């Protein structure tokens, strides 16, 4: 059985591509020597990104300054 290694900056890569009228295609690729797994999300309209930004702003408006909230801590109260 092959061992799983933790990704490091030396073994990881990141790329970003924008073009044409593509609204939001996002793909995460886990690649090995002879195979790969791809997870893709495609947004058809930017409206959902704007709605999410407004919802996050409304959630944050009564939070105390100086607090740091990551996605895990905020997610539960942001989900519809």
N, C-alpha and C positions, 0 to 999 in steps of 0.2 A: 504494500500500500504506500502510495506517495505521501510524504509529509506536507503539511500546510505551513507555509512561511508567511510571516507578517510582512505586509508591503512596507517598503521604506522609500525615501526619496530616490534612492538609486534604482529601485525596481518598479517605481510607479510613474505614470505619465498622465498628463492632463492636456486636453485640447478643446478649443472653442471655435465654432464656425457659425457665421451668420450669412444668410443670403436670400435674395429674392423676397418673396412674400411669406416665407416661413414664419409662423407666429411663435411657435415654441415646441421644438423637438428636442428632447433630452434623452440621452442614452448612457447608461452605465455599462461598461464592458469588463467582465472578469475573464482574463485571457491566460491560458496556460500554453504549454509547448505545442499541444496538438488539438486543442479545443477551446471554445469560448462560450460564455453565457452572457446574453445581452438582456437588459431590462430597459424598456423604452416607454416614454410618456410623450404624447403628442397633444398639444393644446391647439384648438381650432380657432380660438378667439382670445384676444388680450383682456377681455372684460373680467375674466376670473382673477387675473393678476391684480387688477385695479380694485376689485371687490375685497380681495385678501388684504391689500395694503390699507384700505379704509377700515376694515374690521380690526386689523392690528393696531392702527392709530387710536381707534375708539377704546380698545382694550387698555392701551398704554396711558391714556390721558389722565387717569386718576392714580397712577403708580408713583411712588416717591422717587425723586431724582436720585441718581447714584446707584440704584439697584440694577443689577445685570440679570437679564432673563434670557436663557437659551431656549431653543425650540422645544426641548423636553418639558421645561417648566411652564411654558406659555401654552403649549398645544392643547391641553385639556380644556382650557377656557376659551379657546379660539375656534374649536370645532363646532359646527352648526348644531 
